[in-house]
Amino acid sequence: MDARKAVALDPSSVKSRYRLAVAFANLQLFEMALKYLEEILEIDPKNKETIKFKEAIKNKVST
């Protein structure tokens, strides 16, 4: 299933949002990746994997 459809079907799905963030990051669409990572952190503010990934993306954007 397409991750965007999964998010639409289950708006609280952290897993689907993370998959979208990874996909956008792989396409170097870092702003879109950050959008989904922020959404994950709204749902689960202590998600360590997401926090680390977000910092890595921010470092790529700032360089």
Stockholm file with secondary structure:
# STOCKHOLM 1.0

chainA/1-63         MDARKAVALDPSSVKSRYRLAVAFANLQLFEMALKYLEEILEIDPKNKETIKFKEAIKNKVST
#=GR chainA/1-63 SS CCHHHHHHHCTTCHHHHHHHHHHHHHTTCHHHHHHHHHHHHHHCTTCHHHHHHHHHHHHHHHC
#=GC SS_cons        CCHHHHHHHCTTCHHHHHHHHHHHHHTTCHHHHHHHHHHHHHHCTTCHHHHHHHHHHHHHHHC
//
